[in-house]
Amino acid sequence: MELDFTQKGYWIMSAIWFGAGCMGGVLAARQKRNVLLWFTLCLAAPVALFFLAGDHARLEAAKDKAEADTREARENGTDNR
């Protein structure tokens, strides 16, 4: 999945996050629950998932680079193990 880190991408992400918060607030109001609490929770959930996905992608890239470096060191005969 490619993430769009342009101004347009940030507007789209913000709209999705705000929409999720609004939907949570509307559903909470229908169930006579705390609207502000559910708005905040539903707003924060997509943000948290976004950061978790970004962190996972960063770790996977680091793992792939480490494996490639190890493979290259073995091929060049400079592996220090």
Secondary structure, 3 states (H helix, E strand, C coil): CCCCCCHHHHHHHHHHHHHHHHHHHHHHHHCCCCHHHHHHHHHHHHHHHHHHHHHHHHHHHHHHHHHHHHHHHHHHCCCCC
